[in-house]
Amino acid sequence: MTVHSAATPNILRELPSHVAMANAVRFLAADAVERANSGHPGMPLGMADVAAVLFSRFLKFDAADPRWPDRDRLVLSAGHGSMLLYALLHLTGYEAMTLNELQRFRQWGSKTPGHPEYGHTEGVETTTGPLGQGFATAVGMALAERMLNARFGDGLVDHYTYVIAGDGCLMEGLSHEAISLAGHLKLARLIVLFDDNQITIDGATSLSCSDDQLIRFLASGWSVRRVNGHDHDAIAQAISEERETDRPSLIACRTVIGYGAPTRQGTEKAHGAPLGSEELGKAREALRWPYPPFEIPDELLARWRAVGARGRIPRHGWMERLEKLDPFERASFEDALHSEIGSEVGFALREIECRFADAHPRIATRQASQQVLEAITQATTNLLGGSADLTHSNLTLTEAQQPVRPGAYGGNYIHYGVREHAMAAAMNGIALHGGFVPYGGTFLAFSDYCRPAIRLAALMGVRVIHVMTHDSIGLGEDGPTHQPVEHLASLRAIPNLLVFRPADAIETAQAWDCALRAAHRPSVLCLSRQALPVLKRSSASENPVARGAYVLGEPQGPRDATLIATGSEVAIAMAAAALLHQRGLHAAVVSMPCFELFAAQPAEVRAEVLGSAPRVGVEAAVEGTWRRWLGETGEFVGMTGFGASAPAGELYSRFGITAEAVAAAAERAIARTKAEPVQA
Ligand SMILES: Cc1ncc(C[n+]2csc(CCOP(=O)(O)OP(=O)(O)O)c2C)c(N)n1
């Protein structure tokens, strides 16, 4: 390795400035990987030139205010190249990204985790790592930018969304949905910088992929071109011209993975392992970088810091424009930015809840949800609806909403097309960008198509609301392909996700209230296709769904059993309690619309709701984690396999999810616990 000394040549006089700037990125990244003894040096070494051009000549940002709302968004979709971003954040002067943090790459508690994590590291716009997610999330950001621009104008909202994506991102099926949606919507402010190095982990992309990416994007309505990803002027010209097109842009940057590492560059060996000191030393020689690890000459650092400060003047100009707004407009802009839902929505929700309580409508919870949406979309402009081509089944569109169209972004409803995965990822991007609380619909059985994006929403802690209808065998004749059975259990397994399954119209309004209030959690509302009665409850004073579970019916006298149910099966549990009553047994009925909120209640509250009598759980789905609420002696009445195609009523009786079956299960559990009492 070359040692820095007084005799070290001043490479800043010998190399063009932009090359030295890119090399600073390269060696911070490669040295951090080396020190961590793990990570991915190939992508940062290959894309350093493109990133250096983007940051130094185009990206609108101010390192002193990483959350400035009118900053350009940069999404590192190829999240394994995280050190590229961390190096740039350090060089441009993000306060929290110290040299020490770079030296602690991938260590416990550092700001430099293996893949970029939103909310953990300032300057990281979204969590990336699962390939393709960042790309599709960026589509949502670019859409939110245009929509907010349509509402508030160029003076306040006028920025680009850039994506750095690799071969892996473009191989993922999600990329197809994202490309297609962005092309259709003509998201001209979206610019994808494709790290076209023709290498993935297994080797050359030709092992597994023969796509002509340019033609693929072109066919979806993008502006496309290829550049030499190591030619700074060509990169700059490409970005400059693509910013002016009326379509989203793909710039395929032909790069060499591991650029500068003499024996590994251009091969998969550069992708995901430290280069080793010998190779790294030779790379230093090849790229004429005489400095020891983590040392950046002052003059070079000053150039980078100037890049980080370049946005200060535009940011101040923006702040002045904001201050000059009349107070009403300013407040509505700031409310939108913070995705405020506002007290009017709370009032609207109370009102519709009272209406349901008075009228007792026997409607599907998806219909109740539509009525809730009718009320709340009139009370706020910050809700953004949508569906993956199931608008009339999910009942997600309201009178107050207009669809967003290509080039006309003034609406507030997105026809996502049959693209569930892109919808879920774009909703994450919309929420991350700010401006709207997105909700989007599909069938619960297709939540699997959204799952990777839902998982990231939960990991990032962003408020997106999934309206998932047709939530059980109760959907009937469409049959087992469309009947969710394992989906509730599988969604409940995702940490930080709220899964609601309301029992009637009133609980539906209350579940919407909870989902809207959960500012840092995504929610899934699981709603019925079939009509459900409004259940009798003792008091309507507060929102019991917020406690996750509550006693809907308490028998007179001590409980012999507690019947716990969700959604459409709560009415079955009520009927079972009536049957048991006729047989001289006292059963309480607990509605449990949200496991997660109930699990978060204090132990005494949970014990009071669950009681000490034997328990029966009822849900038209597989057992999953129900045992947690039932104890060893409890019984579960639900599904043990897939559903079938038949009318809903027949399915319930054929699969044994009936009041009689629940009553019989309660009797068995009571008999069993006479010998072995239940733990509270
Ligand atoms: C969904 C998903 N599948 C697999 C991986 C594991 N993985 C990480 S990087 C990578 C190869 C990506 O190749 P490319 O995008 O060309 O990156 P480069 O080799 O150029 O760094 C794979 C398969 C992942 N991160 N996400």
The ligand as an SDF file (V2000), in Angstrom:
LIG
                    3D

 26 27  0  0  0  0  0  0  0  0999 V2000
  -34.7960   -9.5970   -4.0960 C   0  0  0  0  0  0  0  0  0  0  0  0
  -33.3450   -9.8810   -3.9560 C   0  0  0  0  0  0  0  0  0  0  0  0
  -32.8640  -11.0290   -4.4470 N   0  0  0  0  0  0  0  0  0  0  0  0
  -31.5580  -11.3400   -4.2890 C   0  0  0  0  0  0  0  0  0  0  0  0
  -30.7210  -10.4780   -3.6420 C   0  0  0  0  0  0  0  0  0  0  0  0
  -29.2640  -10.8550   -3.4110 C   0  0  0  0  0  0  0  0  0  0  0  0
  -28.3920  -10.0620   -4.2850 N   0  0  0  0  0  0  0  0  0  0  0  0
  -27.7810   -8.9570   -3.8600 C   0  0  0  0  0  0  0  0  0  0  0  0
  -26.8890   -8.2030   -5.0420 S   0  0  0  0  0  0  0  0  0  0  0  0
  -27.3240   -9.3720   -6.1690 C   0  0  0  0  0  0  0  0  0  0  0  0
  -26.8170   -9.2850   -7.5800 C   0  0  0  0  0  0  0  0  0  0  0  0
  -27.1560   -7.9780   -8.1300 C   0  0  0  0  0  0  0  0  0  0  0  0
  -26.5030   -7.7800   -9.3160 O   0  0  0  0  0  0  0  0  0  0  0  0
  -26.3390   -6.3000   -9.8490 P   0  0  0  0  0  0  0  0  0  0  0  0
  -27.5800   -5.5550   -9.6180 O   0  0  0  0  0  0  0  0  0  0  0  0
  -25.8320   -6.3840  -11.2400 O   0  0  0  0  0  0  0  0  0  0  0  0
  -25.2640   -5.6870   -8.8900 O   0  0  0  0  0  0  0  0  0  0  0  0
  -23.6840   -5.6060   -9.1370 P   0  0  0  0  0  0  0  0  0  0  0  0
  -23.2140   -7.0370   -9.2760 O   0  0  0  0  0  0  0  0  0  0  0  0
  -23.4810   -4.8270  -10.3740 O   0  0  0  0  0  0  0  0  0  0  0  0
  -23.1650   -4.9690   -7.9080 O   0  0  0  0  0  0  0  0  0  0  0  0
  -28.1570  -10.3240   -5.6060 C   0  0  0  0  0  0  0  0  0  0  0  0
  -28.7030  -11.4940   -6.3270 C   0  0  0  0  0  0  0  0  0  0  0  0
  -31.2720   -9.2840   -3.1590 C   0  0  0  0  0  0  0  0  0  0  0  0
  -30.5300   -8.3740   -2.5070 N   0  0  0  0  0  0  0  0  0  0  0  0
  -32.5650   -8.9890   -3.3640 N   0  0  0  0  0  0  0  0  0  0  0  0
  1  2  1  0
  2  3  1  0
  2 26  2  0
  3  4  2  0
  4  5  1  0
  5  6  1  0
  5 24  2  0
  6  7  1  0
  7  8  2  0
  7 22  1  0
  8  9  1  0
  9 10  1  0
 10 11  1  0
 10 22  2  0
 11 12  1  0
 12 13  1  0
 13 14  1  0
 14 15  2  0
 14 16  1  0
 14 17  1  0
 17 18  1  0
 18 19  2  0
 18 20  1  0
 18 21  1  0
 22 23  1  0
 24 25  1  0
 24 26  1  0
M  CHG  1   7   1
M  END
$$$$
